[in-house]
Amino acid sequence: MNIVCYPHYAAGGLICNILNQPPPSGSHISSTVKSLEHFLFIGDNNDIYDDFDNEEFEEKRIQAEKIYPKNKPWLGTHCHPIGIDLSNFQFSISITTNSFESKLYRWLRAYNLFFKPQWEHYTGFERIDLMRETAKSYLKPFYSIDVPKLIQIEFCDIVNLTPKFKVMCRSLTDNPDFNKVNTWLANNSFLKSYTDLPEYYSFLQADYELSTQTHYTYE
């Protein structure tokens, strides 16, 4: 049994779907929580889920171990690996968001796929303030940890289909289907054209306020 640890909206479902050959579902698009991609899901929070109940996670892991063979499939969780005994898994991946680019991509997905449809009734500065303050949660990284055999890949490596990402996938499964990433990107086109979007400016403003500890002044 293998595990992918990832924060919400960081393509963990997509990675599970690529590594599970043949693909068990299309839930990297539908984001259902009753799939392999979320089988080890026990909860989440607004930024990084590293304060979860270890006993609850272990109960979920034992349940999964009874259902699936030890060497497969890839199961996903929003829990940070710092609180997980990874020796119980054959392979472990953590999708990190240490870089500014990775944090931005995660915010763009969260905003467009979750927050934007819910905020239609907010306008003007009320909406701007809400976007900026919410974006601050996405500036907290799903951080790297020094753990033997834990494979750590930046979210931006997935979005940009870098050689590092491709090498990782090829080392873990035969003939990974990278066309799935292209399909995923087509459904997330805002990740490639965002510099004129208000959510991008809100993210920059959030970063400014956190880094300077001052309020952003609108001209």
Residue pairs with C-beta under 8 A, 6 or more apart in sequence:
1 64
1 65
1 68
1 69
1 70
1 71
1 72
1 73
1 75
1 88
1 89
1 90
2 19
2 71
2 72
2 73
2 74
2 75
2 89
2 90
2 91
2 92
2 93
3 40
3 74
3 75
3 76
3 77
3 81
3 84
3 86
3 89
3 91
3 92
3 93
4 12
4 15
4 16
4 19
4 37
4 74
4 75
4 76
4 77
4 92
4 93
4 94
4 95
5 12
5 76
5 77
5 78
5 79
5 80
5 81
5 84
5 92
5 93
5 94
5 95
6 12
6 15
6 76
6 77
6 78
6 94
6 95
6 142
7 47
7 48
7 49
7 78
7 95
7 97
7 106
7 142
8 44
8 78
8 110
9 106
9 109
9 110
9 113
9 114
10 95
10 97
10 102
10 105
10 106
10 109
10 142
10 155
11 28
11 95
11 155
11 158
11 159
11 184
12 37
12 76
12 78
12 95
13 27
13 28
13 31
13 35
13 37
13 38
13 76
14 28
14 158
14 180
14 181
14 184
15 74
15 76
15 93
15 95
15 158
15 169
16 28
16 36
16 37
16 73
16 74
16 75
16 76
17 23
17 24
17 25
17 26
17 27
17 28
17 37
17 180
18 169
18 173
18 176
18 177
18 178
18 180
18 181
19 73
19 74
19 169
19 172
19 173
19 176
20 36
20 72
20 73
20 74
21 173
21 174
21 175
21 176
23 177
23 180
24 35
24 36
24 73
25 32
25 35
25 36
25 37
27 35
27 36
27 37
27 38
28 37
28 180
28 184
29 184
29 187
31 113
32 38
33 41
36 73
36 74
36 75
36 76
37 75
37 76
38 76
38 77
39 60
39 64
39 75
39 76
39 77
40 57
40 60
40 61
40 64
40 75
40 76
40 77
40 79
41 60
41 76
41 77
41 78
42 52
42 53
42 56
42 57
42 60
42 77
42 79
43 49
43 52
43 56
43 78
44 78
45 51
46 137
47 137
47 138
47 140
48 80
48 140
48 141
48 142
48 143
49 78
49 79
49 80
50 79
50 80
50 82
50 83
51 83
52 79
52 80
52 83
54 83
54 84
57 77
57 79
57 83
57 84
58 85
61 88
64 75
65 88
68 75
70 90
71 90
74 91
74 93
77 84
80 94
80 142
80 143
81 92
81 94
81 145
81 147
81 150
82 145
84 92
86 92
86 147
86 149
86 150
91 149
91 151
91 172
92 149
92 150
92 151
93 150
93 151
93 152
93 153
93 168
94 142
94 144
94 145
94 150
94 151
94 152
94 153
95 142
95 153
95 154
95 155
95 158
96 102
96 141
96 142
96 143
96 144
96 152
96 153
96 154
96 155
97 103
97 106
97 138
97 141
97 142
97 154
97 155
98 141
98 142
98 143
98 144
98 154
99 154
99 156
100 207
101 154
101 156
102 141
102 154
102 155
102 156
103 138
103 139
103 141
103 203
104 138
104 194
104 200
104 203
105 155
105 156
105 159
105 191
106 138
106 155
107 135
107 138
107 199
107 203
108 190
108 191
108 194
108 197
108 199
108 200
108 203
109 188
109 191
110 138
111 131
111 134
111 135
111 199
112 188
112 190
112 199
115 131
115 134
116 199
119 127
119 130
119 131
122 130
125 218
128 198
128 202
128 218
131 198
131 199
131 202
132 202
132 205
132 206
132 209
132 216
133 206
135 199
135 202
135 203
135 205
135 206
136 206
136 209
136 210
138 203
138 206
139 203
139 206
139 207
139 210
142 155
144 152
145 152
151 168
151 172
153 164
153 165
153 168
156 162
157 164
157 165
158 165
158 181
159 185
159 191
161 178
161 181
166 176
166 178
169 176
169 178
170 176
185 191
185 192
190 197
194 200
205 216
208 214
208 216
209 215
209 216
